[in-house]
Amino acid sequence: MTDNRRILLLNGSPKTERSNTLRVAKAFLSGFPESASVERIDLYRSDIQPCRGCFSCWGSSAGHCVIPDDMEKNLAAVRRSDIIILSFPLYFFGMPSQVKAFLDRCLPLMQPYQGNVLDSRPSFHTLRDESLKEKHFVVISSCGFVSAEEQYQPLKKQLDLLLGCEKYTTLFCPEGELFVVPQPVRQRERYLEDIKKAGAEFSEHLLLTEQTKKKIAMPMLSPRGFEAVTAEHWLSLH
Ligand SMILES: Cc1cc2nc3c(=O)[nH]c(=O)nc-3n(C[C@H](O)[C@H](O)[C@H](O)COP(=O)(O)O)c2cc1C
């Protein structure tokens, strides 16, 4: 099967190449046909200054930010992509600061807010460019706790408001530290194989079934097993 869609992978872990979440994102992409083109931006290596809140992008500079950093280039990458994958660790029930800085700096993509009523559109801000509505967003995240279900509630609420309920696909992965410890090899391989299957499912249907999402949110090990295999890892940091 050929796939001419352009994929943008936004790696939002400060650990860049050593990111647990990136392992999941790479496994997900391995399920796509080889013809799919992937562009990657490491957000923590990108010069993204905080939004200044000046609203120039909604005024005199019409759709452009006045800050001279990498965001102009990053937003051009968003515009030319069909599928945008945000890959980041969960930090205190939300996204890491550089990912938030990136999202704040997406304000130029939106029209000024003029009392628009919150509804089920992709964002309650009208988008400047109609073609942005056609994009598919995938959020891949790993966390340190055994229960992804509970940990991701605040982030899910934020994404629902930002992107619109049901307008994006999530892969929320518990027990992220299992990607850095030697064991359990078999469970990890099986899990990454499931992620690859999810990638194949998404590349074909542009969505994941509830069953697939549930499978991915299931921990690889019980809380006790998880504690046992990660204990040495935490001690090694002392
Ligand atoms: C500052 C900080 C905050 C974190 N907050 C949470 C959290 O709220 N819930 C959780 O389950 N894990 C939390 N974690 C653990 C990470 O989400 C977990 O280690 C993740 O797998 C790291 O992914 P990465 O290697 O892609 O950066 C936190 C880690 C750090 C460093």
The ligand as a MOL file (V3000), in Angstrom:
LIG
                    3D

  0  0  0     0  0            999 V3000
M  V30 BEGIN CTAB
M  V30 COUNTS 31 33 0 0 0
M  V30 BEGIN ATOM
M  V30 1 C 8.6130 17.0810 35.9310 0
M  V30 2 C 7.9680 15.7390 35.7460 0
M  V30 3 C 6.6180 15.5950 36.0020 0
M  V30 4 C 5.9900 14.3540 35.8170 0
M  V30 5 N 4.6550 14.2470 36.0700 0
M  V30 6 C 4.0320 13.0590 35.9200 0
M  V30 7 C 2.6400 12.9260 36.1820 0
M  V30 8 O 1.9230 13.8650 36.5110 0
M  V30 9 N 2.0890 11.6900 36.0640 0
M  V30 10 C 2.8140 10.5940 35.6770 0
M  V30 11 O 2.2600 9.5070 35.5910 0
M  V30 12 N 4.1360 10.7160 35.3550 0
M  V30 13 C 4.7700 11.9030 35.4840 0
M  V30 14 N 6.0980 12.0210 35.1680 0
M  V30 15 C 6.8180 10.8650 34.6060 0
M  V30 16 C 6.9610 10.9420 33.0720 0
M  V30 17 O 5.7190 11.2340 32.4660 0
M  V30 18 C 7.5130 9.6190 32.5300 0
M  V30 19 O 8.7820 9.4010 33.0740 0
M  V30 20 C 7.5710 9.5890 31.0060 0
M  V30 21 O 7.6030 8.2460 30.5640 0
M  V30 22 C 8.8080 10.2990 30.4680 0
M  V30 23 O 8.7350 10.2860 29.0630 0
M  V30 24 P 9.9250 10.7600 28.1100 0
M  V30 25 O 11.0670 9.7810 28.3140 0
M  V30 26 O 9.3350 10.6590 26.7420 0
M  V30 27 O 10.3260 12.1420 28.4700 0
M  V30 28 C 6.7520 13.2390 35.3520 0
M  V30 29 C 8.1190 13.4160 35.0740 0
M  V30 30 C 8.7230 14.6360 35.2800 0
M  V30 31 C 10.2030 14.7750 34.9710 0
M  V30 END ATOM
M  V30 BEGIN BOND
M  V30 1 1 1 2
M  V30 2 1 2 3
M  V30 3 2 2 30
M  V30 4 2 3 4
M  V30 5 1 4 5
M  V30 6 1 4 28
M  V30 7 2 5 6
M  V30 8 1 6 7
M  V30 9 1 6 13
M  V30 10 2 7 8
M  V30 11 1 7 9
M  V30 12 1 9 10
M  V30 13 2 10 11
M  V30 14 1 10 12
M  V30 15 2 12 13
M  V30 16 1 13 14
M  V30 17 1 14 15
M  V30 18 1 14 28
M  V30 19 1 15 16
M  V30 20 1 16 17
M  V30 21 1 16 18
M  V30 22 1 18 19
M  V30 23 1 18 20
M  V30 24 1 20 21
M  V30 25 1 20 22
M  V30 26 1 22 23
M  V30 27 1 23 24
M  V30 28 2 24 25
M  V30 29 1 24 26
M  V30 30 1 24 27
M  V30 31 2 28 29
M  V30 32 1 29 30
M  V30 33 1 30 31
M  V30 END BOND
M  V30 END CTAB
M  END
